[in-house]
Amino acid sequence: MNRSTRLWRSIAAVGVAALVLAACGGDDSDEPSDDDGPVAEETDEPGDDDPEDPGDDPGAGEYEPAEGDPALTIGTLLPQSGTLAFLGPPMTTGAELAAADINEAGGIDGAPVELVNADEGDDSLNIVGASADSLINQEVDAILGAAATGMSQRVYSQITGAGILQISPSNTGVIVSDWDTGGLYFRTAPSDLLQGEILGEVILEDGHETLGILYLDNPYGEGLATSLAETAEAGGVEVVHNSAIAERSESYSAEVSGLAAESPDAIAVITYDDIYAIVPELERAFDSLDNLYLVDGNTKNLSEGPTPDEPGLPEGVVEGATGTIPGQSVEGTPFGERLLEITPDLDSYTYAGEAYDAIVLVALAAIQAGSSDGQDIAAEMASVSGGGGTACSSFVECKQLIEAGEDVNYDGISGPIEFDDNGDPQSAYIGIYDFDADNAPQFREARTLDVD
């Protein structure tokens, strides 16, 4: 759609009826945080204190479903192919569910939010630039994605330079905080400074004394490895090996041999699907892999191959290993069940909540701005995600409050977000998973950590 400013809010909407609707909003809720800074602490399992499922909001029936030309068009730049293709379905489904909830609740000034999809691919496919151009040419108002930090690094100037708001549900690279985006970039996933710190704390708690790290030679791998190493060393673990590896290498035998020569009692591998080639080398070099630690790029069911035509790992090979994924586990929750209604064969939920929250936040910021212009929406993103407003946990609830003239603080499926000046969330959950005999990660707990 055309990105010219459009005023939606009507003075007549802010009246007695709107004030009555505001009564449907929930009570203020405490944000999971640690007042003393970045010290990990355990939280209840997801479900105990999760935000109310948007589909169950008491005000959900107060609006007519949105119809007609879209008030807001959001492009999705997510992996449909390449090494991160397994992350595409949960994020796309999360975005689709958010758009459906927004439109069922009357959309924006009675008009719907529309999604337009494009494939980010990966380094080897080199299509992300063309996909971003396609979305820009379709005059989208915001873009969800890319999924990989490296892919966003290629196109953020392209997107934000066109005056389009960009928000990623999964860019965790530390380097993102230094990008010059003119205030038009946001992410609902936390920096790897947090994931690395939580993973380091888990390794310390497990009693390890030495650590070896293999990480992808890209912004994602480098940033996460640095955070992990710093946390481990600060806790007294000696990092005896810390080396970058190439993505999609034909063999990793030399890299694993170098790691094994140092005999670490804990091993961290920070990769994407390269894990399928690395694990067999590790199995040959070490007696057991129950001291293996993985991250969001490779914490998934490894008994299934990276594609339907490729084999997974032998049964039980990574049993006892540990993985981390930013966000809470939504599998088996009401939100997770609603995702399955859209994508019945969904087998990963990673970053689905972050994608859902990203779409909701953009819509709420557009309502508060009364505009579809990227700059106008961006100016309200920090406000609707925090800033001392009234806490609310669904689009309907927050929309009612905004229409009543109140400031809002959206706490979503992925937890509190609270964007800072860089568009970074200031508090985040990190999920910890244990691999079972089927090489599948099973949720253990979620911890929360605040940025210093």
C-alpha positions as a printed Julia matrix, in Angstrom:
452×3 Matrix{Float64}:
   0.0     0.0    0.0
   1.01    3.62  -0.32
   3.17    4.69   2.62
   1.76    8.22   2.83
   0.54    9.18   6.28
  -3.01    8.12   7.05
  -4.88    9.4   10.1
  -7.11    6.76  11.64
  -8.04    7.83  15.1
 -11.36    9.59  15.49
 -12.02   12.0   18.33
 -15.49   10.52  18.61
 -13.94    7.13  19.45
 -12.56    8.52  22.69
 -15.76    8.83  24.67
 -17.83    7.13  27.3
 -18.11    3.91  25.32
 -14.33    3.69  24.96
 -13.87    4.28  28.65
 -16.24    1.42  29.38
 -14.29   -0.85  27.02
 -11.09    0.05  28.84
 -12.45   -1.67  31.92
 -11.88   -4.97  30.12
  -8.11   -4.42  30.39
  -6.16   -6.62  32.79
  -4.47   -5.61  36.02
  -0.86   -4.46  36.01
   1.49   -7.42  36.17
   5.02   -7.56  37.52
   7.63   -7.86  34.82
  10.05  -10.77  35.15
  13.35   -9.04  35.84
  16.27   -8.86  38.18
  16.74   -5.46  39.78
  20.4    -6.18  40.42
  21.32   -6.54  36.75
  22.16   -9.5   34.5
  21.98  -12.34  36.98
  19.98  -15.34  35.78
  17.15  -16.54  37.92
  14.67  -19.33  37.51
  11.08  -18.59  36.63
   7.95  -20.7   36.7
   7.39  -22.87  33.68
   5.52  -21.16  30.85
   1.8   -21.37  31.39
   1.9   -20.39  35.07
   2.41  -16.67  34.49
   2.05  -16.37  30.72
   0.0   -13.52  29.28
  -3.6   -14.46  28.67
  -4.1   -16.16  25.32
  -5.29  -13.47  22.87
  -8.06  -15.7   21.62
  -9.58  -15.8   25.11
  -9.61  -12.03  25.7
 -12.92  -10.91  27.25
 -13.15   -7.99  24.83
 -12.57  -10.1   21.71
 -16.22   -9.92  20.67
 -16.5    -6.13  21.01
 -15.48   -5.43  17.4
 -16.63   -6.38  13.93
 -13.96   -8.23  11.89
 -11.91   -5.91   9.71
 -12.7    -5.84   6.0
 -11.73   -3.95   2.86
  -8.41   -2.49   1.74
  -5.59   -2.99   4.26
  -4.78   -0.25   6.71
  -1.34   -1.75   7.14
   0.63   -4.06   4.84
   3.47   -6.0    6.45
   5.99   -7.98   4.44
   7.52  -11.13   5.9
  11.14  -11.76   4.95
  11.59  -15.22   6.49
  13.39  -18.43   5.44
  11.39  -20.62   3.1
  14.61  -22.28   1.89
  18.22  -22.7    3.03
  19.81  -23.73   6.31
  17.27  -21.89   8.47
  14.21  -23.12   6.59
  13.13  -25.06   9.7
  12.56  -21.71  11.43
  10.33  -20.34   8.67
   7.09  -22.2    9.48
   6.83  -21.26  13.19
   7.62  -17.59  12.54
   5.31  -17.35   9.53
   2.55  -19.1   11.46
   3.02  -16.78  14.43
   2.72  -13.78  12.12
  -0.4   -15.19  10.45
  -2.05  -15.83  13.82
  -1.29  -12.27  14.93
  -2.78  -10.81  11.76
  -5.87  -13.01  12.19
  -6.33  -11.86  15.8
  -5.87   -8.21  14.82
  -8.36   -8.46  11.98
 -10.89  -10.39  14.06
 -10.69   -7.54  16.58
 -11.6    -4.96  13.96
  -8.13   -4.36  12.59
  -6.97   -0.75  12.47
  -9.81    1.75  12.19
 -11.95   -1.07  10.77
  -9.45   -2.01   8.05
  -7.35   -5.2    8.04
  -3.66   -5.89   8.4
  -2.34   -7.78   5.37
   0.78   -9.96   5.12
   2.93  -10.33   1.98
   5.55  -13.12   2.09
   9.06  -13.33   0.62
  11.94  -15.8    1.08
  15.17  -14.66   2.72
  17.06  -17.85   1.8
  20.61  -18.06   3.15
  24.2   -17.16   2.23
  24.45  -19.82  -0.47
  21.19  -18.81  -2.18
  21.91  -15.06  -2.15
  18.28  -14.02  -2.71
  17.6   -11.86   0.34
  18.36   -8.59  -1.46
  16.0    -9.37  -4.32
  13.31  -10.45  -1.87
  13.68   -7.21   0.1
  13.43   -5.23  -3.15
  10.25   -7.11  -4.02
   8.62   -6.16  -0.72
   9.77   -2.55  -1.01
   8.37   -2.34  -4.53
   5.04   -3.65  -3.22
   5.03   -0.62  -0.88
   4.75   -2.52   2.37
   4.65   -0.41   5.52
   6.82   -2.69   7.64
   8.89   -5.85   7.18
   9.09   -8.78   9.6
  12.54  -10.34   9.28
  15.01  -11.36   8.24
  15.46  -14.36  10.52
  19.26  -14.56  10.39
  21.37  -11.66  11.65
  23.64  -12.01   8.63
  20.7   -11.74   6.25
  19.36   -8.65   8.01
  22.84   -7.16   7.9
  22.7    -7.37   4.11
  19.38   -5.58   3.75
  18.67   -3.35   6.75
  20.06   -0.27   4.98
  17.96   -1.14   1.95
  14.78   -1.47   4.04
  15.17    1.35   6.54
  16.64    3.6    3.86
  13.31    3.28   2.06
  11.56    4.58   5.18
  10.16    1.15   6.03
  10.09   -0.12   9.59
  11.97   -3.42  10.02
  11.37   -5.76  12.95
  12.97   -9.18  13.32
  11.62  -11.96  15.53
  14.97  -13.75  15.65
  17.97  -11.48  15.0
  20.03  -12.22  18.09
  23.42  -11.02  16.86
  25.26   -8.69  19.22
  26.35   -6.55  16.26
  22.74   -5.49  15.59
  22.85   -2.93  18.41
  25.49   -0.96  16.49
  23.59   -0.65  13.2
  22.64    2.84  12.03
  19.0     2.41  11.06
  17.61    5.85  11.78
  15.43    4.41  14.51
  13.53    2.18  12.06
  14.84   -1.23  13.21
  13.53   -3.34  16.12
  13.8    -6.94  17.28
  11.65   -8.98  19.63
  14.4   -11.56  20.19
  17.11  -10.64  22.7
  20.75  -10.03  21.93
  23.02  -13.07  22.16
  24.67  -11.3   25.05
  21.76  -12.76  27.03
  21.65  -16.22  25.47
  25.41  -16.56  25.83
  25.24  -15.56  29.45
  22.47  -18.04  30.28
  24.27  -20.86  28.45
  27.46  -20.01  30.29
  25.62  -20.11  33.61
  24.23  -23.58  32.79
  27.72  -24.85  31.94
  29.0   -23.48  35.25
  26.14  -25.06  37.17
  26.9   -28.41  35.54
  30.31  -28.32  37.18
  32.53  -28.12  34.11
  36.1   -26.87  34.38
  37.16  -26.55  30.73
  35.22  -25.53  27.64
  35.79  -25.87  23.92
  33.78  -23.77  21.46
  33.19  -24.12  17.72
  31.22  -21.26  16.19
  30.15  -20.15  12.73
  32.29  -17.44  11.22
  29.47  -14.9   10.96
  28.0   -12.15  13.19
  25.64  -14.6   14.92
  28.33  -17.13  15.76
  30.98  -14.62  16.76
  28.73  -12.61  19.07
  27.27  -15.63  20.83
  30.67  -17.3   21.24
  32.14  -14.13  22.75
  29.31  -13.79  25.28
  29.51  -17.47  26.21
  33.29  -17.4   26.64
  33.2   -14.26  28.79
  30.56  -15.72  31.09
  32.33  -19.05  31.42
  35.7   -17.46  32.15
  34.2   -15.06  34.68
  32.84  -18.08  36.53
  36.16  -19.9   36.59
  35.81  -22.19  33.54
  38.9   -22.25  31.33
  38.1   -21.82  27.63
  40.73  -24.1   26.11
  39.52  -23.9   22.51
  37.5   -21.19  20.76
  37.6   -21.25  16.97
  35.51  -20.09  14.02
  34.37  -22.58  11.39
  33.06  -22.08   7.88
  29.39  -22.62   7.14
  28.6   -25.53   4.8
  32.15  -26.9    4.88
  32.63  -30.25   3.15
  34.28  -31.63   6.3
  34.78  -30.58   9.9
  37.25  -33.31  10.86
  40.2   -30.91  11.2
  38.21  -28.47  13.34
  36.96  -31.23  15.64
  40.43  -32.75  15.88
  41.79  -29.4   17.04
  39.01  -29.18  19.63
  39.54  -32.76  20.84
  43.28  -32.18  21.25
  42.5   -29.81  24.13
  40.26  -32.41  25.89
  37.58  -30.0   27.13
  35.0   -31.45  29.51
  32.28  -29.28  27.93
  31.72  -28.59  24.23
  29.62  -25.76  22.76
  28.73  -25.79  19.07
  27.2   -22.59  17.67
  25.93  -23.4   14.18
  22.9   -23.92  12.0
  22.44  -27.21  10.1
  26.2   -27.77  10.04
  25.52  -29.63  13.29
  24.54  -32.69  11.24
  28.1   -32.92   9.88
  29.82  -31.94  13.12
  28.15  -34.4   15.52
  29.49  -37.56  13.79
  33.0   -36.08  14.05
  32.44  -35.31  17.74
  31.12  -38.83  18.33
  34.34  -40.28  16.94
  36.5   -37.95  19.04
  34.69  -38.14  22.41
  33.36  -41.02  24.51
  30.03  -39.28  25.15
  28.18  -36.2   23.97
  26.2   -35.58  27.14
  28.62  -32.67  27.68
  27.5   -31.05  24.41
  25.8   -27.62  24.5
  23.85  -26.25  21.56
  22.06  -22.98  20.76
  18.94  -21.74  18.98
  20.42  -22.31  15.52
  20.71  -26.06  16.07
  18.45  -26.94  19.02
  15.76  -28.95  17.24
  14.79  -32.58  16.6
  18.08  -33.84  15.18
  16.71  -37.3   14.39
  15.02  -35.58  11.45
  17.26  -34.4    8.65
  17.66  -30.79   7.54
  15.41  -31.64   4.57
  12.98  -34.54   4.0
  15.52  -36.08   1.62
  18.39  -36.04   4.12
  18.87  -38.36   7.1
  18.89  -37.19  10.7
  21.38  -38.23  13.35
  21.39  -41.81  14.7
  19.0   -42.39  17.58
  20.34  -41.33  20.97
  23.59  -39.8   19.73
  22.97  -36.45  21.47
  20.97  -37.79  24.42
  21.87  -35.75  27.5
  23.04  -32.73  25.51
  21.67  -29.29  26.41
  20.36  -26.5   24.18
  19.11  -22.95  24.6
  16.47  -21.03  22.65
  15.44  -17.43  23.39
  11.83  -17.15  24.51
   9.49  -19.42  26.39
   8.28  -22.8   25.22
   4.78  -22.52  23.76
   4.38  -26.16  22.78
   1.27  -27.57  24.41
   0.0   -24.14  25.52
  -3.23  -22.56  24.24
  -1.09  -20.38  21.98
   0.72  -23.44  20.64
  -2.58  -25.18  19.94
  -3.77  -22.13  18.01
  -0.63  -22.24  15.88
  -1.47  -25.84  14.99
  -4.9   -24.76  13.78
  -3.12  -22.71  11.11
  -0.24  -25.13  10.4
  -1.28  -28.65  11.54
   2.1   -30.23  10.71
   4.11  -27.59  12.61
   7.0   -29.38  14.31
   8.95  -26.4   15.68
   7.7   -23.46  17.73
  10.94  -21.5   17.81
  10.38  -17.73  17.57
   6.66  -18.14  16.86
   5.84  -16.02  19.91
   8.39  -13.39  18.94
   6.88  -13.17  15.44
   3.37  -12.86  16.88
   4.44  -10.1   19.24
   6.26   -8.22  16.49
   3.13   -7.99  14.34
   0.97   -6.95  17.31
   3.43   -4.26  18.36
   3.6    -2.76  14.87
  -0.21   -2.66  14.72
  -0.51   -1.08  18.18
   2.14    1.52  17.32
   0.28    2.33  14.09
  -2.96    2.84  16.02
  -1.22    5.06  18.56
   0.5     7.03  15.78
  -2.68    7.28  13.71
  -0.5     6.61  10.69
   0.92    3.93   8.4
   4.16    5.84   7.83
   7.24    3.92   8.96
   8.77    6.83  10.83
   5.5     7.54  12.65
   5.03    3.91  13.66
   8.67    3.61  14.79
   8.27    6.66  17.0
   5.6     4.8   19.02
   7.22    1.35  19.26
   9.07    2.03  22.53
   5.94    3.57  24.01
   3.59    0.64  23.32
   6.19   -1.9   24.47
   6.85   -0.26  27.83
   7.38    3.28  28.93
   5.26    3.08  32.06
   1.9     2.58  30.38
  -0.9     0.31  31.57
   0.06   -3.35  31.25
  -1.94   -5.34  28.69
  -1.38   -8.77  27.19
  -3.39   -8.92  23.96
  -4.1    -6.77  20.93
  -7.75   -6.31  21.92
  -6.93   -5.25  25.46
  -4.22   -2.81  24.36
  -6.35   -1.44  21.52
  -9.17   -0.66  23.93
  -6.79    1.21  26.21
  -5.31    3.25  23.36
  -8.78    4.14  22.11
  -9.58    5.28  25.65
  -6.62    7.65  25.51
  -4.3     5.61  27.73
  -0.65    4.67  27.23
  -0.03    0.93  27.07
   2.7    -1.55  27.97
   2.27   -4.69  25.85
   3.62   -7.83  27.5
   3.3   -10.55  24.9
   3.65  -14.25  24.28
   7.46  -13.97  24.34
   7.43  -11.94  27.56
   8.14   -8.28  28.31
   9.9    -6.52  25.46
  10.49   -2.84  26.34
  12.49   -1.5   23.4
  15.43    0.77  24.1
  16.73    3.48  21.75
  18.4     0.8   19.58
  15.18   -1.18  19.2
  16.53   -3.91  21.5
  14.33   -5.63  24.09
  15.63   -4.99  27.59
  14.39   -8.15  29.25
  14.03  -11.63  27.84
  13.34  -15.26  28.59
  15.86  -17.91  27.56
  14.54  -21.48  27.38
  16.75  -24.4   28.4
  16.22  -27.79  26.75
  17.53  -31.32  27.35
  17.91  -33.73  24.43
  16.18  -37.09  24.88
  16.9   -40.53  23.4
  15.15  -39.47  20.2
  17.55  -36.54  19.76
  14.65  -34.18  20.42
  14.95  -31.18  22.76
  12.61  -31.31  25.75
  11.84  -28.1   27.61
  13.36  -27.94  31.1
  12.81  -24.36  32.23
  12.91  -20.71  31.22
  15.06  -18.08  32.85
  14.83  -14.35  32.56
  17.67  -11.91  32.24
  17.81   -8.14  31.99
  20.25   -6.07  30.01
  22.62   -4.01  32.15
